[in-house]
Amino acid sequence: MILQRYTADMKHSWDEFVARSRNATFIHYRAYMDYHSDRFHDHSILFFDDRKKIKALLPANDNGNTLYSHQGLTYGGLLLDWKTTANDVIEIFRLLYEYGRGAGFKKIIYKPVPWHYHLYPSEEDLYAMFYSSHPALHARNIASVINLKTPLKWSQNRRLGANRAERNGVYIKESDDITAFWKILEENLRERYDASPVHSLEEITLLRKSFPSNIRLFLAYDANHCAQAGTIIYDTGQVAKTQYISSTAEGKNIHAVDLLFRHVITLFSSTHRYFDFGTSNEQGGEYLNKTLIHQKEGFGGRGIVYDSWEISLTQ
């Protein structure tokens, strides 16, 4: 097995592997990873077998003496070929630790791809870490996920809210009006949390142009045809994940979000396996927004964890 650090001339090979990997998604393509290259110093790694065929990729960046599973991605552990075995992955981690020590890193923060994104079981990395280093849990965030093949019944409040919105003339459309949604999102985050979206309007617009079938916007309009709520969905083909959800004050009054998710979940239920509402945490999972997770659970979401592991390279 051979390890090589990614360079820009490897873009085609990287993307070709992502397209055929058993646990990669569109966020691992270089067009997505590189949009914030000004904020994260890329240190991605490729692993080749003795025939110079790629066996695995590690999207990564460095910061000081730490090598990170890419901090600009929600998840981004080892991306595997369909034929990559447990023994292969053990060897990959041995090479990674050897390389990390040689490059002067003191630790690795590793963020695996959660299992519901896997096209086929791909948790060899979790075993290889345990086998070789006994890593410490660095962060654990809980996402609320619906199994679309066996969904739970909605809570009474969510069902009544959707029905009330529909009676009041609220309707849902897939839209390209990202500017209208971003105004709702920015105002809501500023007023409630004194915060801003992770992406700027320019960044999310660029990403949607690059991945129009993967980054989708749905808006809820009132009876006067004004947008009052919306969600951006990251569509991986297997999982539909809410990347952003937001509503105006009027949207909350008319229960626009309830109808919005009845529409979106119904839309994806015939083609996807999971609907992921995303996490409800801050501070690496030490703070739980109980109001937010209660709302997601009202739609039938139940817990899947997004973990990060810390691997010491000084032992």
N, C-alpha and C positions, 0 to 999 in steps of 0.2 A: 504494500500500500504506500502511496506517495501523497504528500501534502503540499499544496501550493496556494499562496495567497492570491486573491482575485486581483486582476488588472482589467482596465477598460476594454482591452482587445479580446477578453474572454466573454463579452456580453452575450454573443450568439450561443456559445456553448452553455453558459449559465442558464439562459432562458429556455433553451431546448431541453435541458434536464428538468427544469421546473415544470414544463409542460407534460412530462411523462413521469414525474415523481408520484409516489403513492401517498404522500402527506403534505405536499406543497399546495399553496393557493395563489391567487393572482397577486397578492401583496408581496410575494417573493420575486416577481419579475423585476428586472433592473429598472424599468421605467417607473415603477412605484418606489422602489428603495432609494433611487438616486434623486428624487425630487427634493429631499431635504439634506443633500450631501453637504450643504453649507453649515448644518448644525451638528452633524455626526460624521466623525472621521472613519470612513469605511475600513473595515479590516476583515472582510469576508474571506472564507477559505473553501477550497475545493479539495476533494480526496479522490485519487485515481487508483485503479488497480494496476497490476504489472503489465497490462495491455494498453495502458493509458486511457482507459474508459472511466468516466466519472461514476463513482459509487455513492457519493454523498456531497452535499453542500452545507455550509454553515454561514447563514447571513449574520454578520457581526460588525461591531465597531469597537474602537478602543477609546479609553478615556483615562489618562494617567496610567497607573499600574494595573488597570483592570481591563480584561477583554469581555465584552458584553455580547450575548445574543442580542441582535440589533435593537437598540433602545428606541428606534423610530418605528418599530413594528409591534403590534399587539402580541404576536407570538412569532417565534422564528428560530426554533431549535434546529437540530440536524434534519435535513431533507434527504429522504432515502429513495434509492432505486428499488424497483419491485423485487429484484433478486438479492439485494443486500441482506446479509444474514446477521444473527446475533454475534457470531465470532468476528465478522467484519467490523461491526460497530464497536466491539471491545477494542479491536486494533486501532480503529479510528480515534477513539478517545485516548489511547496510549500515545499515539502520534500527536494529538492535540495538546496533551499535557507537556510532552517533550518540547514541542514547538513553543508553547506559552512560556515555559521556564527560560528557554533560550532567548526569547524576545524580551525578557525582563518583566513579564506579568506576574503579579503576586496572587491573583485570583481570577476566576471566570464566573460570571453571572450568566447562568444558562436558563433559557426560557423555552421549554418544549412546546410543540404544536399540540393543543388540546385534542383528545382522542376523537371528538365528534367531527373534526375536520378531516380525519384520515379516510382515504378511499379504501384502505385495507389496513389491518392492525399494524402499528408502527411504533411500538413503545420499547424497542430494543435499546434506545438511548437511555431510558430511565433505568433499565437493568444495568447497562454498561457503566453508568455513573456510580451506582451502588456497588457494583462488583469491583471497581477500580479505586474509588476514592471516598465513599460514604459522605456525600455532600450534605450541607446544612440547608434546610428550607429557608429561603431568603424572603419570599413574599408569597401570599396565597390570597387571591381574589376570587369571589364567587360570582359566577354568571347565572342568570336565570334562563333556562333553555326548555323549549317545547319539543317533545318527540312528535313530529307531525303525523306519524303513522298511528300513534295511540295517544292523542291529546287528552289532557284533563279538561273537565268542565270548568268554564269560567266562573268566577265569583258572581254573586247576585249584583253587586254594585257595578261591575264591569259590563254585565249583560244589560242592565237597565240603562246605564250611561250610553251605550251604543244605540239602543232602541230610541232613547230620548233625542240623541243627536240626529238620527235619521228622520224622526217625526218633525224636527225643527228645520229640515231642509239641508242639512249638512251632506256633502257628497265628496267622494275621494277620486283623485286622478293622479296617474303617473305624470310627472312634469319635468321640464327642462329649466324651470324658472328658479335656478339655484340662488339668484340674488334675493328673491322674495323670501325664501326660506332662511337665508343667512341673516337677514334683517331680524326675523323672529328669533333666531337662535342667539345672535349677539345681544339683543336687548334682554332676553330672558336670563342669559348667563350673567350679564352685567348687573341686573337688578337683584337677582337671587344670591349670587355667589361672588360678585365682584371679580368675575373671571372672563376669559375669552376662549373660543374654540381652539382645539389643538391645531387645526388647519386654518390658514387664512382663506378668504374667498378666492383669491388668485390661485392658491395651491389646490383647493378642492376642485376648482374649475379645470385646472390643468389635468388633474388626475382623472376626472370624468371624461375628458376628451381622449385620454389614453386608454381608459377602460370603460367605455360606454355601456357595455352589457353587464358589467360587474358592480358599478357604482350607480345606484338607482335612487331617484327621489320621488316620494309620494307626498302629496299635499291634501289637506282637508280644507274645503272651502265652505263658507257659510252660505245662506240663501241669497245673499247679495253678491256672491261670486268673489269674496275676499278671502285670501288664504289666512287661516287661523291656526293651523298646526301642520306639522310635517315630520317626516323621518327620512334619513338617508340610510339605505340598505346596502351592505356589502354582500353581494351575491357570489358565492363560490361554486354554485352548482349543486352542492350537497347541503350547505348551510346558508340560510339567509340571516344576516346579523345586523342589528340596528347599530349603526355607527354614531348617529345623532338622532335625538328625539327632542322636539321643542314645541311649545304652544304659546300663543298670546293669552292675555288675561281673559279675553272674550272666548277664546278657544276652550279654556278650562271651564268657563261657565256653561258652554253648550256641549261639553263632553266630546269634543272633536277627536281627542286621542283615542277614546274607546272605539269609535266607529272606524277610525284610521286603521287600528290594528285588527279589527274584525275583517276589514277588506284585505289588508296585506297578508295576514296569516292564511286566510282562505285562498288567496291567489297562489301562494307558495306551497300549499298543502298537497297538491297533486303532483308536484315535480321535485320537491326537496325532502330531505329526511329530518332536518332540525331547523328550528327558528330560535335564534340566540338574541336575547335582549341585552346582552352585554353585562358588565359587572356593576356592582352597586357599592364599591369600596373607594376608600382613600387610604393613604399612608401604608401602602403595601398590604392592605387587607386588615389592618388593625382597627380601622374605623368602618363601620357598616351603616350606610344610609337606610335605616329601617323603613322609612316612608317610601323610598324609591323601590326597594326590593318587594315591599308589600304590594305595590301597584303591579309589578311584573309578575308576581306570583298569582295575582288576581286573574291574569290572562292564561294561567296554566303553566307558567315557567317554574322549573325546579333546578336544583343546583348542580353545576359542573364547575370545578375549580380551574383557574388559570394560575399556574405555579411558576415561581422562579427559584433556582437552586444556586447556592454559592459553593464553588469548588476551590479549595485552597491549593495553591501550587507551591507552597513553602514547606509542606510536610515531607 
